[in-house]
């Protein structure tokens, strides 16, 4: 496991470095008027930092008493969770033009947190509400990205 972490960390770091160098060939701009290279630049810096952290952890990790990480999908639930996640994505895709961006995003996050994350109703409603509000404010108010106009007037 330690060798796989080292290898994947090095590959991800090199990928981030390549994206970083390529993003410098595009105009960076500023946060108020970003250029085409700003997002790849920031994403590559984050990728290199996380890959560097993975590499350092892999080299410093002790083999003694190391518990194997739990699988994301248990063997029995894997097909069910994949189908439910795919159904949620399809539902989001078809709800978006019907009820709008913010509400469909809230429904999507609620569905994922309640049925895949197995959180309670209160936590799921809280996270879906916060996510819908932040996504709406970020994309429609701050970045002024036009979203589909819903058929149902919400």
C-alpha positions as CSV (number, residue, x, y, z in Angstrom):
1,X,0.0,0.0,0.0
2,X,2.8,2.3,0.8
3,X,4.5,1.9,-2.6
4,X,1.1,2.6,-4.3
5,X,0.7,5.8,-2.4
6,X,4.3,6.8,-3.3
7,X,3.7,6.1,-7.0
8,X,0.3,7.7,-7.2
9,X,1.6,10.8,-5.3
10,X,4.5,11.2,-7.7
11,X,2.3,10.8,-10.8
12,X,-0.3,13.3,-9.4
13,X,2.5,15.7,-8.5
14,X,4.0,15.5,-12.1
15,X,0.5,16.0,-13.6
16,X,0.0,19.0,-11.4
17,X,3.4,20.4,-12.4
18,X,2.6,19.9,-16.1
19,X,-0.7,21.7,-15.7
20,X,1.0,24.5,-13.7
21,X,3.6,25.1,-16.4
22,X,1.0,25.0,-19.2
23,X,-1.3,27.4,-17.3
24,X,1.5,30.0,-17.2
25,X,1.3,30.2,-21.0
26,X,-2.3,31.6,-20.7
27,X,-3.2,35.1,-19.3
28,X,-3.7,34.8,-15.5
29,X,-5.7,38.0,-15.0
30,X,-6.9,38.8,-11.4
31,X,-9.6,37.5,-9.2
32,X,-11.9,40.3,-10.3
33,X,-11.2,39.6,-14.0
34,X,-9.8,36.1,-14.3
35,X,-7.9,35.1,-17.4
36,X,-8.0,31.6,-19.0
37,X,-5.0,30.4,-16.9
38,X,-6.2,31.4,-13.4
39,X,-8.3,28.3,-12.6
40,X,-5.8,25.8,-14.0
41,X,-3.0,27.6,-12.0
42,X,-4.9,27.4,-8.7
43,X,-6.1,23.8,-9.3
44,X,-2.6,22.7,-10.2
45,X,-1.1,24.3,-7.1
46,X,-3.8,22.5,-5.0
47,X,-3.1,19.2,-6.8
48,X,0.7,19.5,-6.2
49,X,0.1,20.4,-2.5
50,X,-2.1,17.4,-1.9
51,X,0.1,15.1,-3.9
52,X,3.1,16.3,-1.9
53,X,1.2,15.5,1.3
54,X,0.5,12.0,0.0
55,X,4.1,11.5,-0.9
56,X,5.3,12.7,2.5
57,X,2.8,10.5,4.3
58,X,3.8,7.5,2.2
59,X,7.5,7.9,3.0
60,X,7.0,8.5,6.7
61,X,4.3,5.8,7.2
62,X,5.3,3.0,9.5
63,X,4.3,-0.5,8.4
64,X,3.8,-1.7,12.0
65,X,0.2,-1.7,13.3
66,X,-1.0,-0.1,10.1
67,X,-4.7,-0.9,9.6
68,X,-5.9,-1.4,6.1
69,X,-8.2,1.3,4.9
70,X,-11.9,0.4,4.7
71,X,-13.3,-0.1,1.3
72,X,-15.6,2.7,0.0
73,X,-18.1,0.2,-1.3
74,X,-18.7,-2.9,0.7
75,X,-19.0,-6.0,-1.5
76,X,-22.7,-6.4,-0.9
77,X,-23.8,-2.8,-1.3
78,X,-21.6,-1.8,-4.2
79,X,-24.0,-2.4,-7.1
80,X,-26.9,-0.8,-5.2
81,X,-24.9,2.3,-4.3
82,X,-23.6,2.7,-7.8
83,X,-27.1,2.5,-9.2
84,X,-28.5,4.9,-6.6
85,X,-25.7,7.4,-7.3
86,X,-26.3,7.2,-11.1
87,X,-30.1,7.6,-10.6
88,X,-29.4,10.7,-8.5
89,X,-27.2,12.1,-11.3
90,X,-30.0,11.4,-13.9
91,X,-32.6,12.9,-11.6
92,X,-30.5,16.0,-11.2
93,X,-30.0,16.3,-14.9
94,X,-33.8,16.1,-15.6
95,X,-34.8,18.3,-12.6
96,X,-32.5,21.1,-13.5
97,X,-34.6,22.6,-16.4
98,X,-37.8,21.9,-14.5
99,X,-37.2,23.4,-11.1
100,X,-34.1,25.4,-11.6
101,X,-30.5,25.3,-10.4
102,X,-30.7,26.0,-6.7
103,X,-33.6,23.8,-5.9
104,X,-32.4,20.9,-8.0
105,X,-29.0,21.2,-6.4
106,X,-30.5,21.1,-3.0
107,X,-32.6,18.0,-3.9
108,X,-29.6,16.3,-5.3
109,X,-27.4,16.9,-2.3
110,X,-30.2,15.9,0.1
111,X,-30.7,12.6,-1.8
112,X,-27.0,11.8,-1.7
113,X,-26.5,12.7,1.9
114,X,-29.7,10.9,3.1
115,X,-29.6,7.7,1.0
116,X,-25.9,7.2,0.2
117,X,-24.4,9.0,3.2
118,X,-27.0,7.6,5.5
119,X,-27.2,10.9,7.5
120,X,-30.3,11.8,9.4
121,X,-33.1,14.1,8.1
122,X,-31.9,17.2,9.9
123,X,-28.3,16.9,8.8
124,X,-29.3,16.1,5.2
125,X,-31.7,19.1,5.0
126,X,-29.1,21.4,6.6
127,X,-26.3,20.4,4.2
128,X,-28.6,20.4,1.2
129,X,-29.8,23.9,2.1
130,X,-26.3,25.3,2.7
131,X,-25.0,23.7,-0.5
132,X,-27.9,25.0,-2.6
133,X,-27.5,28.5,-1.2
134,X,-23.7,28.6,-1.6
135,X,-23.9,27.2,-5.2
136,X,-26.6,29.7,-6.1
137,X,-24.7,32.6,-4.7
138,X,-21.4,31.5,-6.2
139,X,-22.6,30.7,-9.7
140,X,-25.6,33.0,-10.3
141,X,-24.9,36.0,-8.2
142,X,-21.1,36.3,-7.9
143,X,-19.9,34.7,-11.2
144,X,-23.1,35.7,-13.1
145,X,-23.3,32.4,-14.9
146,X,-26.6,32.1,-16.7
147,X,-28.5,28.9,-15.6
148,X,-31.4,27.3,-17.3
149,X,-34.7,29.1,-16.7
150,X,-37.0,26.6,-14.9
151,X,-40.3,25.6,-16.5
152,X,-42.0,25.8,-13.1
153,X,-41.5,29.4,-11.9
154,X,-39.5,29.1,-8.7
